[in-house]
Amino acid sequence: DGFIANAGVAALMDPHGPFSAIAESPEAWERSIRVNTLAHVWAAEAVLPDFERQDGGGAFVSIVSAAGLLTQVGAPSYSVSKAAALAFSESLAVHHGDRGVRVHTVCPQAVATSLVGITSEDPRHPTGGALAGGDGVLSPEAVAAATLDAMESGEFLVLPHAQVASYVQMKAAAPAKWLKGMRKLRDAILAGKTPLVQA
């Protein structure tokens, strides 16, 4: 058995206005936390007891985002709530991973969905590199295939955009340099040189 927690909402800032980590409304923050984080908690509360009781256990798959690992420029509540969802997945794996619950956490960058404004049928998505900071927009099918591969191999962290692993290593090795690079990305978005798109 398995459960996929895939709900997600985002509130992007105006790419022409000054970005601020404190500019989103309390309602936007609450909505992001409820949908992007607490929905995973509530789903786990509903399915984990059965997974732990039954032979063969079960898989709990959290669709998070690379924003939970790296932060998304222009989307503070999205990034924070996705980081919390990632932390919750880690907590699930720590507390239930040896009780029959297989936890997999999927952290793609841009995927061709309504959240990024591109559907998988949209002819722009195969060439959407600029929309994801040069790393491309993946189809939902590609993300699903990477997820199934990770479930088969038992991997916890699923990175459909392979380059995310190097970004995470860079962030861990040199946080100040990484933050400076993120500020440069913010400035490029404000200058109209790079589009603002949700990961």
MDAnalysis code that builds the backbone (N, CA, C; Angstrom):
import MDAnalysis as mda
import numpy as np

u = mda.Universe.empty(597, n_residues=199, atom_resindex=np.repeat(np.arange(199), 3), trajectory=True)
u.add_TopologyAttr("name", ["N", "CA", "C"] * 199)
u.add_TopologyAttr("resid", np.arange(1, 200))
u.add_TopologyAttr("resname", ["ASP", "GLY", "PHE", "ILE", "ALA", "ASN", "ALA", "GLY", "VAL", "ALA", "ALA", "LEU", "MET", "ASP", "PRO", "HIS", "GLY", "PRO", "PHE", "SER", "ALA", "ILE", "ALA", "GLU", "SER", "PRO", "GLU", "ALA", "TRP", "GLU", "ARG", "SER", "ILE", "ARG", "VAL", "ASN", "THR", "LEU", "ALA", "HIS", "VAL", "TRP", "ALA", "ALA", "GLU", "ALA", "VAL", "LEU", "PRO", "ASP", "PHE", "GLU", "ARG", "GLN", "ASP", "GLY", "GLY", "GLY", "ALA", "PHE", "VAL", "SER", "ILE", "VAL", "SER", "ALA", "ALA", "GLY", "LEU", "LEU", "THR", "GLN", "VAL", "GLY", "ALA", "PRO", "SER", "TYR", "SER", "VAL", "SER", "LYS", "ALA", "ALA", "ALA", "LEU", "ALA", "PHE", "SER", "GLU", "SER", "LEU", "ALA", "VAL", "HIS", "HIS", "GLY", "ASP", "ARG", "GLY", "VAL", "ARG", "VAL", "HIS", "THR", "VAL", "CYS", "PRO", "GLN", "ALA", "VAL", "ALA", "THR", "SER", "LEU", "VAL", "GLY", "ILE", "THR", "SER", "GLU", "ASP", "PRO", "ARG", "HIS", "PRO", "THR", "GLY", "GLY", "ALA", "LEU", "ALA", "GLY", "GLY", "ASP", "GLY", "VAL", "LEU", "SER", "PRO", "GLU", "ALA", "VAL", "ALA", "ALA", "ALA", "THR", "LEU", "ASP", "ALA", "MET", "GLU", "SER", "GLY", "GLU", "PHE", "LEU", "VAL", "LEU", "PRO", "HIS", "ALA", "GLN", "VAL", "ALA", "SER", "TYR", "VAL", "GLN", "MET", "LYS", "ALA", "ALA", "ALA", "PRO", "ALA", "LYS", "TRP", "LEU", "LYS", "GLY", "MET", "ARG", "LYS", "LEU", "ARG", "ASP", "ALA", "ILE", "LEU", "ALA", "GLY", "LYS", "THR", "PRO", "LEU", "VAL", "GLN", "ALA"])
u.atoms.positions = np.array([
    [0.830, -1.185, 0.000],
    [0.000, 0.000, 0.000],
    [0.874, 1.247, 0.000],
    [0.264, 2.351, -0.354],
    [1.007, 3.597, -0.333],
    [0.092, 4.794, -0.343],
    [0.660, 5.925, 0.016],
    [-0.059, 7.188, -0.008],
    [0.884, 8.252, -0.547],
    [0.366, 9.085, -1.449],
    [1.158, 10.186, -1.996],
    [0.536, 11.501, -1.551],
    [1.294, 12.273, -0.777],
    [0.858, 13.593, -0.321],
    [1.345, 14.616, -1.344],
    [0.415, 15.089, -2.178],
    [0.805, 15.895, -3.333],
    [0.142, 17.275, -3.372],
    [-0.562, 17.650, -2.351],
    [-1.206, 18.969, -2.359],
    [-0.145, 20.060, -2.276],
    [-0.394, 21.164, -2.958],
    [0.550, 22.266, -2.888],
    [-0.076, 23.566, -3.352],
    [0.268, 24.646, -2.677],
    [-0.176, 25.981, -3.081],
    [1.024, 26.916, -3.007],
    [0.957, 27.980, -3.798],
    [2.032, 28.969, -3.783],
    [1.444, 30.355, -3.976],
    [2.067, 31.320, -3.337],
    [1.695, 32.723, -3.519],
    [2.959, 33.455, -3.930],
    [3.084, 33.709, -5.237],
    [4.270, 34.387, -5.733],
    [4.138, 35.894, -5.568],
    [5.256, 36.519, -5.296],
    [5.280, 37.980, -5.189],
    [5.313, 38.598, -6.582],
    [4.993, 39.859, -6.648],
    [5.092, 40.618, -7.886],
    [6.568, 40.714, -8.277],
    [6.952, 40.200, -9.469],
    [8.369, 40.221, -9.840],
    [8.923, 41.620, -10.080],
    [8.055, 42.639, -10.083],
    [8.519, 44.007, -10.312],
    [8.574, 44.815, -9.020],
    [7.967, 44.299, -7.971],
    [7.971, 45.021, -6.705],
    [9.129, 44.561, -5.844],
    [9.443, 45.274, -4.793],
    [10.552, 44.847, -3.930],
    [10.214, 43.534, -3.222],
    [11.103, 42.568, -3.321],
    [10.898, 41.290, -2.642],
    [11.152, 41.478, -1.156],
    [10.360, 40.803, -0.355],
    [10.532, 40.858, 1.090],
    [10.073, 39.537, 1.686],
    [10.795, 39.073, 2.681],
    [10.410, 37.844, 3.374],
    [9.233, 38.070, 4.309],
    [8.828, 39.325, 4.496],
    [7.734, 39.627, 5.423],
    [6.574, 40.338, 4.737],
    [6.506, 40.263, 3.412],
    [5.465, 40.992, 2.682],
    [4.180, 40.202, 2.474],
    [4.220, 38.894, 2.644],
    [3.014, 38.099, 2.419],
    [2.025, 38.291, 3.567],
    [0.753, 38.144, 3.246],
    [-0.289, 38.329, 4.253],
    [-0.309, 37.159, 5.238],
    [-0.857, 37.393, 6.434],
    [-1.018, 36.281, 7.373],
    [-1.838, 35.140, 6.762],
    [-2.827, 35.496, 5.933],
    [-3.660, 34.464, 5.303],
    [-2.838, 33.613, 4.333],
    [-1.923, 34.242, 3.591],
    [-1.067, 33.488, 2.667],
    [-0.153, 32.541, 3.437],
    [0.389, 33.018, 4.539],
    [1.245, 32.155, 5.363],
    [0.445, 30.970, 5.913],
    [-0.726, 31.265, 6.448],
    [-1.542, 30.193, 7.038],
    [-1.934, 29.160, 5.978],
    [-2.333, 29.627, 4.811],
    [-2.723, 28.708, 3.736],
    [-1.539, 27.837, 3.318],
    [-0.364, 28.442, 3.159],
    [0.822, 27.679, 2.779],
    [1.158, 26.609, 3.818],
    [1.125, 26.991, 5.081],
    [1.457, 26.030, 6.148],
    [0.418, 24.909, 6.204],
    [-0.858, 25.257, 6.091],
    [-1.909, 24.231, 6.168],
    [-1.814, 23.244, 5.003],
    [-1.666, 23.752, 3.782],
    [-1.680, 22.871, 2.612],
    [-0.327, 22.204, 2.395],
    [0.749, 22.970, 2.471],
    [2.071, 22.444, 2.120],
    [2.744, 21.657, 3.230],
    [2.328, 21.862, 4.465],
    [2.958, 21.158, 5.591],
    [1.954, 20.297, 6.356],
    [0.946, 20.935, 6.916],
    [0.035, 20.207, 7.797],
    [-0.761, 19.124, 7.072],
    [-1.018, 19.297, 5.782],
    [-1.723, 18.239, 5.042],
    [-0.918, 16.943, 5.061],
    [0.417, 17.048, 5.051],
    [1.261, 15.854, 5.151],
    [1.127, 15.206, 6.527],
    [1.090, 16.045, 7.554],
    [0.931, 15.535, 8.923],
    [-0.416, 14.826, 9.055],
    [-1.471, 15.473, 8.588],
    [-2.804, 14.884, 8.715],
    [-2.914, 13.585, 7.916],
    [-2.307, 13.546, 6.752],
    [-2.333, 12.314, 5.949],
    [-1.591, 11.192, 6.668],
    [-0.440, 11.524, 7.232],
    [0.331, 10.505, 7.956],
    [-0.446, 9.982, 9.157],
    [-1.118, 10.871, 9.861],
    [-1.932, 10.437, 11.002],
    [-3.013, 9.455, 10.558],
    [-3.513, 9.647, 9.349],
    [-4.589, 8.785, 8.859],
    [-4.095, 7.428, 8.386],
    [-2.916, 7.361, 7.775],
    [-2.511, 6.103, 7.134],
    [-1.420, 5.324, 7.860],
    [-0.580, 5.985, 8.647],
    [0.529, 5.263, 9.270],
    [0.115, 4.143, 10.210],
    [-0.923, 4.302, 11.025],
    [-1.295, 3.176, 11.893],
    [-1.583, 1.896, 11.106],
    [-2.270, 2.006, 9.970],
    [-2.530, 0.817, 9.147],
    [-1.247, 0.282, 8.537],
    [-0.378, 1.163, 8.065],
    [0.892, 0.716, 7.490],
    [1.693, -0.094, 8.511],
    [1.703, 0.368, 9.756],
    [2.496, -0.296, 10.782],
    [1.886, -1.630, 11.209],
    [0.576, -1.778, 11.052],
    [-0.097, -3.024, 11.451],
    [-0.031, -4.107, 10.387],
    [-0.026, -3.722, 9.134],
    [-0.185, -4.719, 8.073],
    [1.141, -5.318, 7.624],
    [1.073, -6.545, 7.165],
    [2.240, -7.197, 6.593],
    [2.685, -6.414, 5.359],
    [3.967, -6.191, 5.246],
    [4.490, -5.461, 4.097],
    [4.531, -3.970, 4.281],
    [3.906, -3.453, 5.339],
    [3.948, -2.024, 5.625],
    [3.333, -1.188, 4.524],
    [3.884, -0.018, 4.313],
    [3.365, 0.890, 3.294],
    [4.343, 2.001, 2.996],
    [4.140, 2.644, 1.857],
    [5.007, 3.749, 1.434],
    [4.272, 5.071, 1.607],
    [4.942, 6.028, 2.224],
    [4.418, 7.379, 2.358],
    [5.306, 8.282, 1.518],
    [4.737, 8.851, 0.474],
    [5.488, 9.692, -0.461],
    [5.054, 11.141, -0.283],
    [5.997, 11.987, 0.073],
    [5.729, 13.419, 0.214],
    [6.282, 14.143, -1.007],
    [5.394, 14.811, -1.735],
    [5.851, 15.663, -2.824],
    [6.158, 17.019, -2.201],
    [7.416, 17.335, -2.091],
    [7.839, 18.563, -1.429],
    [8.228, 19.551, -2.533],
    [9.481, 19.872, -2.675],
    [9.960, 20.798, -3.700],
    [11.432, 21.056, -3.427],
    [12.167, 21.373, -4.484],
    [13.542, 21.830, -4.283],
    [13.550, 23.110, -3.455],
    [12.443, 23.853, -3.468],
    [12.344, 25.063, -2.646],
    [12.469, 24.738, -1.166],
    [12.095, 23.540, -0.758],
    [12.247, 23.132, 0.628],
    [13.687, 22.875, 1.015],
    [14.519, 22.607, 0.023],
    [15.948, 22.411, 0.251],
    [16.754, 23.683, 0.040],
    [16.296, 24.526, -0.897],
    [17.140, 25.614, -1.395],
    [16.545, 27.006, -1.267],
    [15.265, 27.143, -1.021],
    [14.531, 28.411, -0.965],
    [14.194, 28.877, -2.377],
    [12.974, 29.348, -2.537],
    [12.492, 29.882, -3.813],
    [12.435, 31.391, -3.708],
    [13.173, 32.080, -4.554],
    [13.138, 33.544, -4.564],
    [11.709, 33.997, -4.872],
    [11.220, 34.949, -4.088],
    [9.900, 35.516, -4.323],
    [8.752, 34.713, -3.752],
    [9.036, 33.669, -2.978],
    [7.963, 32.846, -2.419],
    [8.331, 32.387, -1.002],
    [8.399, 33.327, -0.049],
    [8.806, 32.953, 1.308],
    [7.920, 31.899, 1.966],
    [6.593, 32.088, 1.937],
    [5.736, 31.128, 2.639],
    [5.786, 29.758, 1.978],
    [5.928, 29.726, 0.671],
    [6.058, 28.446, -0.041],
    [7.346, 27.744, 0.393],
    [8.460, 28.463, 0.377],
    [9.748, 27.870, 0.734],
    [9.764, 27.362, 2.173],
    [9.268, 28.186, 3.077],
    [9.270, 27.809, 4.497],
    [8.369, 26.600, 4.736],
    [7.180, 26.602, 4.136],
    [6.257, 25.480, 4.348],
    [6.767, 24.202, 3.705],
    [7.473, 24.311, 2.589],
    [8.055, 23.125, 1.955],
    [9.254, 22.609, 2.745],
    [10.028, 23.524, 3.343],
    [11.124, 23.092, 4.216],
    [10.571, 22.351, 5.433],
    [9.454, 22.828, 5.953],
    [8.822, 22.135, 7.082],
    [8.299, 20.769, 6.663],
    [7.763, 20.668, 5.452],
    [7.294, 19.362, 4.963],
    [8.460, 18.386, 4.830],
    [9.603, 18.883, 4.370],
    [10.803, 18.046, 4.276],
    [11.229, 17.571, 5.664],
    [11.239, 18.484, 6.635],
    [11.609, 18.120, 8.005],
    [10.636, 17.094, 8.576],
    [9.350, 17.230, 8.236],
    [8.372, 16.254, 8.713],
    [8.642, 14.883, 8.087],
    [8.985, 14.845, 6.813],
    [9.324, 13.575, 6.170],
    [10.513, 12.906, 6.852],
    [11.514, 13.725, 7.174],
    [12.674, 13.179, 7.889],
    [12.252, 12.613, 9.238],
    [11.367, 13.322, 9.929],
    [10.876, 12.849, 11.225],
    [10.115, 11.534, 11.073],
    [9.291, 11.443, 10.020],
    [8.597, 10.176, 9.752],
    [9.585, 9.038, 9.570],
    [10.625, 9.279, 8.769],
    [11.609, 8.233, 8.498],
    [12.356, 7.826, 9.764],
    [12.676, 8.799, 10.610],
    [13.373, 8.502, 11.860],
    [12.493, 7.690, 12.795],
    [11.240, 8.102, 12.959],
    [10.372, 7.488, 13.961],
    [9.608, 6.265, 13.475],
    [9.439, 6.118, 12.166],
    [8.612, 5.015, 11.657],
    [9.286, 4.177, 10.587],
    [10.500, 4.555, 10.184],
    [11.188, 3.857, 9.096],
    [11.520, 2.413, 9.387],
    [11.622, 2.058, 10.657],
    [11.886, 0.663, 11.014],
    [10.629, -0.039, 11.527],
    [9.474, 0.559, 11.234],
    [8.198, -0.033, 11.653],
    [7.310, -0.331, 10.450],
    [7.930, -0.526, 9.301],
    [7.171, -0.883, 8.111],
    [6.751, 0.277, 7.238],
    [7.171, 1.497, 7.606],
    [6.799, 2.665, 6.814],
    [8.008, 3.099, 5.984],
    [7.835, 3.050, 4.682],
    [8.883, 3.485, 3.762],
    [8.570, 4.923, 3.354],
    [9.475, 5.840, 3.674],
    [9.236, 7.262, 3.428],
    [10.099, 7.717, 2.252],
    [9.456, 8.399, 1.318],
    [10.147, 8.945, 0.142],
    [9.741, 10.401, 0.007],
    [10.733, 11.269, -0.185],
    [10.483, 12.707, -0.262],
    [10.965, 13.214, -1.616],
    [10.042, 13.742, -2.404],
    [10.317, 14.148, -3.781],
    [10.520, 15.657, -3.819],
    [11.687, 16.085, -4.315],
    [12.035, 17.511, -4.322],
    [12.445, 17.967, -5.722],
    [11.470, 18.092, -6.636],
    [11.804, 18.595, -7.972],
    [11.905, 20.110, -7.982],
    [12.498, 20.621, -9.045],
    [12.367, 22.044, -9.340],
    [11.069, 22.178, -10.134],
    [11.047, 22.958, -11.190],
    [9.799, 23.210, -11.918],
    [9.282, 21.960, -12.625],
    [7.988, 21.725, -12.463],
    [7.289, 20.621, -13.118],
    [6.147, 21.238, -13.924],
    [5.895, 20.688, -15.092],
    [4.870, 21.243, -15.993],
    [3.478, 20.989, -15.423],
    [3.068, 21.870, -14.531],
    [1.743, 21.800, -13.911],
    [1.159, 23.203, -13.860],
    [-0.071, 23.292, -13.402],
    [-0.706, 24.604, -13.288],
    [0.010, 25.486, -12.268],
    [0.757, 24.895, -11.331],
    [1.459, 25.683, -10.325],
    [2.512, 26.587, -10.967],
    [3.137, 26.118, -12.051],
    [4.129, 26.946, -12.755],
    [3.537, 27.584, -14.006],
    [2.265, 27.320, -14.262],
    [1.605, 27.937, -15.407],
    [1.892, 27.260, -16.729],
    [2.410, 26.040, -16.679],
    [2.675, 25.271, -17.897],
    [2.126, 23.871, -17.691],
    [1.281, 23.427, -18.587],
    [0.781, 22.063, -18.495],
    [1.682, 21.147, -19.294],
    [1.598, 19.856, -19.022],
    [2.441, 18.906, -19.739],
    [2.090, 18.854, -21.217],
    [0.900, 19.351, -21.574],
    [0.526, 19.393, -22.983],
    [1.036, 20.658, -23.667],
    [1.550, 21.604, -22.877],
    [2.015, 22.876, -23.417],
    [3.306, 22.652, -24.207],
    [3.364, 23.106, -25.449],
    [4.567, 22.881, -26.244],
    [5.800, 23.599, -25.713],
    [5.619, 24.549, -24.767],
    [6.777, 25.251, -24.205],
    [7.549, 24.397, -23.207],
    [6.920, 23.392, -22.610],
    [7.583, 22.766, -21.472],
    [8.851, 21.992, -21.793],
    [9.024, 21.352, -22.947],
    [10.299, 20.663, -23.169],
    [11.481, 21.615, -23.295],
    [11.226, 22.876, -23.638],
    [12.309, 23.836, -23.796],
    [12.235, 24.921, -22.736],
    [11.707, 24.580, -21.588],
    [11.469, 25.588, -20.557],
    [12.627, 25.821, -19.625],
    [13.873, 25.632, -20.099],
    [15.033, 25.764, -19.231],
    [15.105, 27.077, -18.490],
    [14.823, 28.170, -19.171],
    [14.919, 29.477, -18.517],
    [13.907, 29.618, -17.397],
    [12.807, 28.893, -17.504],
    [11.763, 29.009, -16.495],
    [12.158, 28.367, -15.178],
    [13.137, 27.494, -15.198],
    [13.561, 26.842, -13.961],
    [15.015, 27.174, -13.660],
    [15.386, 28.385, -13.940],
    [16.754, 28.788, -13.661],
    [17.749, 28.048, -14.527],
    [17.337, 27.611, -15.705],
    [18.238, 26.923, -16.613],
    [18.247, 25.416, -16.446],
    [17.520, 24.898, -15.466],
    [17.548, 23.459, -15.205],
    [16.402, 22.709, -15.854],
    [15.507, 23.391, -16.522],
    [14.449, 22.736, -17.271],
    [13.184, 22.492, -16.483],
    [12.111, 22.379, -17.214],
    [10.807, 22.053, -16.651],
    [10.542, 20.593, -16.984],
    [10.362, 19.760, -15.974],
    [10.107, 18.340, -16.194],
    [8.622, 18.073, -16.339],
    [8.298, 17.033, -17.063],
    [6.909, 16.595, -17.159],
    [6.529, 15.874, -15.874],
    [5.237, 15.850, -15.534],
    [4.807, 15.062, -14.376],
    [5.200, 13.590, -14.515],
    [5.199, 13.084, -15.751],
    [5.561, 11.684, -15.977],
    [7.020, 11.421, -15.611],
    [7.905, 12.374, -15.903],
    [9.315, 12.212, -15.550],
    [9.505, 12.197, -14.042],
    [8.765, 13.055, -13.338],
    [8.852, 13.084, -11.876],
    [8.287, 11.787, -11.300],
    [7.193, 11.305, -11.874],
    [6.606, 10.040, -11.409],
    [7.581, 8.889, -11.617],
    [8.258, 8.858, -12.751],
    [9.219, 7.783, -13.028],
    [10.372, 7.822, -12.023],
    [10.885, 9.016, -11.731],
    [11.965, 9.138, -10.743],
    [11.490, 8.692, -9.366],
    [10.244, 9.006, -9.047],
    [9.676, 8.608, -7.754],
    [9.547, 7.097, -7.663],
    [9.034, 6.473, -8.710],
    [8.892, 5.008, -8.716],
    [10.250, 4.324, -8.618],
    [11.255, 4.866, -9.306],
    [12.602, 4.304, -9.205],
    [13.116, 4.372, -7.773],
    [12.897, 5.503, -7.110],
    [13.356, 5.665, -5.731],
    [12.599, 4.746, -4.790],
    [11.307, 4.552, -5.047],
    [10.531, 3.634, -4.212],
    [11.050, 2.211, -4.372],
    [11.415, 1.856, -5.592],
    [11.946, 0.510, -5.854],
    [13.294, 0.301, -5.162],
    [14.133, 1.346, -5.173],
    [15.480, 1.214, -4.594],
    [15.526, 1.558, -3.107],
    [14.444, 2.124, -2.574],
    [14.405, 2.459, -1.156],
    [15.004, 3.803, -0.807],
    [15.200, 4.671, -1.799],
    [15.774, 5.991, -1.538],
    [14.782, 6.885, -0.794],
    [15.301, 7.630, 0.159],
    [14.473, 8.590, 0.889],
    [14.272, 9.867, 0.075],
    [15.374, 10.453, -0.393],
    [15.325, 11.744, -1.079],
    [15.333, 11.528, -2.587],
    [14.301, 12.041, -3.254],
    [14.138, 11.894, -4.697],
    [14.383, 13.261, -5.334],
    [15.403, 13.341, -6.191],
    [15.757, 14.600, -6.851],
    [15.620, 14.424, -8.361],
    [14.414, 14.644, -8.896],
    [14.221, 14.470, -10.341],
    [15.110, 15.380, -11.187],
    [15.406, 16.573, -10.692],
    [16.403, 17.442, -11.324],
    [17.735, 17.110, -10.641],
    [18.581, 16.360, -11.321],
    [19.808, 15.849, -10.702],
    [20.709, 16.957, -10.169],
    [20.691, 18.125, -10.816],
    [21.582, 19.200, -10.400],
    [21.254, 19.751, -9.019],
    [20.075, 19.457, -8.500],
    [19.711, 19.931, -7.162],
    [20.678, 19.384, -6.115],
    [21.173, 18.168, -6.308],
    [22.121, 17.591, -5.345],
    [23.372, 18.456, -5.226],
    [23.880, 18.943, -6.350],
    [25.080, 19.790, -6.283],
    [24.768, 21.138, -5.651],
    [23.556, 21.665, -5.870],
    [23.176, 22.922, -5.232],
    [23.118, 22.763, -3.708],
    [22.580, 21.640, -3.258],
    [22.488, 21.382, -1.814],
    [23.887, 21.262, -1.215],
    [24.792, 20.579, -1.934],
    [26.171, 20.463, -1.450],
    [26.841, 21.832, -1.378],
    [26.600, 22.657, -2.401],
    [27.168, 24.004, -2.420],
    [26.639, 24.826, -1.248],
    [25.354, 24.729, -0.990],
    [24.743, 25.468, 0.121],
    [25.345, 25.029, 1.449],
    [25.539, 23.721, 1.630],
    [26.088, 23.203, 2.883],
    [27.564, 23.562, 3.048],
    [28.307, 23.554, 1.945],
    [29.752, 23.806, 2.022],
    [30.087, 25.283, 2.211],
    [29.270, 26.160, 1.628],
    [29.584, 27.591, 1.683],
    [28.292, 28.399, 1.777],
    [27.639, 28.382, 2.949],
    [26.344, 29.053, 3.078],
    [26.369, 30.539, 2.720],
    [27.389, 31.257, 3.128],
    [27.441, 32.693, 2.835],
    [27.536, 32.928, 1.325],
    [28.330, 32.127, 0.644],
    [28.462, 32.254, -0.811],
    [27.143, 31.908, -1.495],
    [26.474, 30.878, -1.000],
    [25.188, 30.476, -1.566],
    [24.156, 31.599, -1.393],
    [24.097, 32.192, -0.203],
    [23.157, 33.294, 0.033],
    [23.447, 34.480, -0.885],
    [24.724, 34.775, -1.094],
    [25.090, 35.855, -2.007],
    [24.599, 35.535, -3.422],
    [24.753, 34.276, -3.842],
    [24.261, 33.866, -5.161],
    [22.749, 33.976, -5.271],
    [22.037, 33.653, -4.200],
    [20.581, 33.775, -4.209],
    [20.153, 35.245, -4.294],
    [20.913, 36.129, -3.652],
    [20.610, 37.560, -3.771],
    [20.848, 38.051, -5.194],
    [21.869, 37.503, -5.849],
    [22.110, 37.860, -7.262],
    [20.948, 37.376, -8.133],
    [20.427, 36.188, -7.833],
    [19.271, 35.678, -8.568],
    [18.064, 36.585, -8.330],
    [17.851, 36.978, -7.088],
    [16.758, 37.911, -6.767],
    [16.884, 39.183, -7.598],
    [18.093, 39.726, -7.664],
    [18.315, 40.964, -8.411],
    [18.094, 40.760, -9.905],
    [18.471, 39.598, -10.421],
    [18.254, 39.308, -11.839],
    [16.761, 39.215, -12.150],
    [15.992, 38.669, -11.236],
    [14.537, 38.594, -11.419],
    [13.945, 40.002, -11.404],
    [14.372, 40.801, -10.441],
    [13.863, 42.176, -10.348],
    [14.222, 43.002, -11.581],
    [15.378, 42.698, -12.177],
    [15.810, 43.425, -13.378],
    [15.167, 42.878, -14.648],
    [14.371, 41.817, -14.513],
    [13.708, 41.239, -15.679],
    [14.598, 40.342, -16.511],
    [15.772, 39.966, -15.995],
    [16.707, 39.118, -16.739],
    [16.383, 37.641, -16.583],
    [15.681, 37.299, -15.516],
    [15.295, 35.917, -15.228],
    [13.845, 35.929, -14.784],
    [13.019, 35.022, -15.325],
    [11.619, 35.007, -14.910],
    [11.432, 34.448, -13.507],
    [10.380, 34.886, -12.861],
    [10.003, 34.381, -11.552],
    [9.025, 33.235, -11.755],
    [9.466, 32.018, -11.440],
    [8.631, 30.835, -11.602],
    [8.782, 29.965, -10.386],
    [7.671, 29.400, -9.959],
    [7.664, 28.536, -8.791],
    [8.317, 27.191, -9.082],
    [9.188, 26.745, -8.177],
    [9.782, 25.407, -8.310],
    [8.824, 24.366, -7.817],
])
